[in-house]
Amino acid sequence: MFKLKKTEIIGNKRDFSRVYSKGKSFACRDMVIYILDDERLDGKVGFAAGKKLGCAVIRNRVKRLLRETYRLCKNDIRRDFAMILVGRKNLTTAKLDSAIKSFKELCRRAKLTK
């Protein structure tokens, strides 16, 4: 498993809030994607897992799964927007292949594929 670069990750709370409030959202049973077309944040991605999912161990697993899904699929999607991936309850027991399938479906619906 490889790490994402620091320049690829949304690290500022203000930027997270901007993508949440002004971006478009697309959802499925495993995850939600928020997308914002902002030149300042182009190509950046954030990952989130709320406390409703469970304890810290489960939330961290969900975020690791989201990061790995994004890393494996990032060459297949456009990079001219900011994106936040939010895990849902179904992702707590899901495997990587089902997360990738859900992510690709959401990208197709959001017209993000190359």
LINLIN-V416043 format. One record per helix or strand of 2 or more residues. SS is the DSSP state (a for helix, b for strand). FROM is the first residue (numbers start at 1). TO is the last residue. Records with the same first field share a line. If there is no record, write none. Layout:
BEGIN
SS=FROM-TO + FROM-TO
END
This chain:
BEGIN
a=6-8 + 13-22 + 39-41 + 51-53 + 56-76 + 89-92 + 96-109
b=24-27 + 31-36 + 45-48 + 82-87
END
